[in-house]
Amino acid sequence: MCGGITFRTSNYDFPGVLEHNTAAVFKRANAYPAPSNDIRPGMSIAVIKQTGGNRALDLSYWGYQPSPKAPMAINAKSENLTTSSYWKNAFNSRRCVIPCDGWYEWVAVDEPPKSAKDRLAAGLTRGGKQRYFIEFNESPIVYLAGLYGEGAHKQPGKAGQWQRSSSAVIITTPACANMAPTGHHRQPVVLNEQMIDQWLAHGTDNADDLLQSRNYDRLSIKPISGPLGL
């Protein structure tokens, strides 16, 4: 599961992935969120979409909920994309890439302190989990595979009112061996530039290969305690 990402840079050029100046034009025309080290589900995230051979940068709500009564999903398991009625159509025609510079995983620890105060003092979350931050050394931007669509969302501050808007989820896959220090069993699907081309082309022949976990030479994993001061 991926329940938090970071985007701490104000550079939205995405060289090699978007045409020159595409992101800058979008940023000037839209109220783009400020750089943040704590982006959670329910917040706006950047997504890169491709339609008719043209790529565009857009903002989407992180979390897909097809109707007000349906459960909200923030991740989609790679193993279910071609068989689940929830994801099949999006997998075939609404793929996207979600740029970030790192992500978080929360892992339960054995026998955490009993009180929330002691758990926080021990560097754990209030619920007794250890938080890890994962990023790639010397790679300012990480590209995650995702799906997008139109979902139903409750409007902030307006009780009982719903709106439909662009939504996105992050695809996860079984964790690679490099993730062993976290003890976490899943991770986001990470794509390089060549894989992005293949993913956004919506082909199915090599989709399984793109979604497999793989080991990474420059993966950095560090435990985080206290406020998210990265």
N, C-alpha and C positions, 0 to 999 in steps of 0.2 A: 504494500500500500504506500502511496505517496500522498501525504496530507499537508505538505508545506513546501514552498519553493522560495527562492530569492531572486531578485533582479536589482542589483545594487549599482548598476551603471546607467549613465544617461546617454550612452552610445547605442542608438537603435539602427545602425546601418546594416548589420548582418551581411557583411561582404561574402560573396560566393553563394549566398542563399537567396537574397533579394536583389533586384536590379538597383543600380546606383541611384540614390536619392529617393527611392520609393518610400522608405521608412521616414525620412526627414519630411517629405510632403505630408504623410499621414500624421506625423506628430504635430505639425503646424495647424492642421485642420481639425484636430481632435483634442479633447481634454485628456491627455495621456497621464496615467498614474505616476506619481513620483517614485523614484527608486526606493526599493524596500527590501529589508532582510526578513520580512515576515508576511508572506503572501499566503493566505489560507483559502480553502473552499468558501464560496460565497462572495469572493472578491473578483475584481476584473483582472484578467490575464491577457497577455499578448498571444495571438495565434497567427500563424502564417498559413494561408489557404492557397489553393491553386485551382482555377477554373478556366477552361478553354486555353490552357497553356500559359496563362498569366498568373503570376503570384501576387498576393496582396497581404498587407499587414492589417489586422483587425483586432478589436477588443471583444472578448467573450466573458461571460459569467462562468466561473469555475464551478461546475456541478450541473448535471443533466437530470431534469425532472420533466417527463413528457406531459404530465398533468398535475394539478394541485394535490390529488390523492395518491399519486405514485411516489415511491421512495426516491430520494435523490441519490445519484451515483456520482462520485468524484473520480473514480478510477474504473477502467475496463480491463478485465483479464484477457491477455493475449490468446489464451486457450479457448475462449468463448466467442471470439469475434465473428466467426463464420457460421456459428450454430445458434447463437442467442438472438431471439427476435428483438431484443433491446438494442443490439449493436450491428446486426447483419447489414442493414441498409446503409448505415453510416460507414461501415468498413468498406463497402463497395463504391461509395460515391462521395463521402464527406470526411476525408482524412485531413489532418492538419499537423503542423509542427508547433510545439510550444517552446519558445526560447526562454532560458533562464541562466543563472550562473551557479546554481547548486540546489540541492533539495534536502529535506529533513526526513529522518525516520525516527519513530518513537518505539522503544523496545521495553517490554516489561522486565523487571529485575526480580530475582528470587529474594523473598523475605525483605521487602523495603521497610523502612521505619514506619511505625504505626501512625504517628501523627503527621498531618500535612506540614506543620512547621519543621519537624525533623527531616521529612523527605526533601523539603526545599533546602534545608541546611546541608544535606548530603549531596546537593547538586542534581537532584531528581526533579521531575515535574510534581505538581501538587498531587497528581494521581499515582505517583510512584514509578514513573517510567524514566528511562535514560534517553535523552534526545541526542541524536547524532546528526552532524552536518556533513554532506558528501559533495565534493566538487572535483574538478579536474585541474591539476597543476598545469599552468601555462596555457589554459584554454579559458578565455574570458566568457565565452558563451557556450552553453550546453543546449543541445536540441533534443527535445523529448517527443516521441510519437504520440499523437492524440487523435481524437475524433470530435466533430462538432455537429451541431444541429440546433433547432429552435426548441427551447424549453420554456416551462412555466416557472416563474419566480415570484416570491412574495416581495412586494415593494417595501423597502425600509421605511419604517415610521408610519406606514399606512395599514392599519390592522384590517385583515381580511381581503385586501386588494392584491390581485395578481397581475402580472404582465408577462408577455412572451418576448423573448429576446434570444440572441445568439448565446449558445452554451457550449462548453467544451469539457472533455475529460482527458485524463492522462492514462495511457495504456501501461500496464505493468506486466512483468514476466517473472519467472522464478529467478531468485537472486543469484548472481555470479559468485565465484569463489572469493573474489576480492571483498565481497560484502560480509564475509564470515565474522570479522571483528564485531559487527553490530548484532549478530545473532538474528538478523531479520531475514525472512524467507522470500521476500519479494522486492522488486525494484522497478523504477520506470524503465521503459525501453529507450535507450540512448542511440541517436542516429548521427552518423557523420555526413558530410556534404554529399557524397556519392549516394549514400543510402537515402538521403532526403529526396533526391531526384527520383529514385525508384519508388519510394513510399507515396509521394504526392502524385505519381503517374497513375495510381489506383490499379496497378497490375496485381494479379493474384498468383502468378507463377512462382515468385520468390518471396512472397509475403511472409511465409513461415520462417524463412531464414532471417529476414530483417527483424523479426520479433523475438528471436532467440536471445537468451542471456549470453554474454561473452565476457572474458576477462579484460581488464583495462590496465595498461602500464602506468598511467598517470593519475590513478584514482586516489584522492585524499579523503580520509575519513577521520573525523575528530569528534569526541564527545563534547557536548555543550551543556553548561550549567549556568543557572541564573538567567538574567535578561539576554535577549538575542543580540548581543553586541559583537558582531562578527568583524 
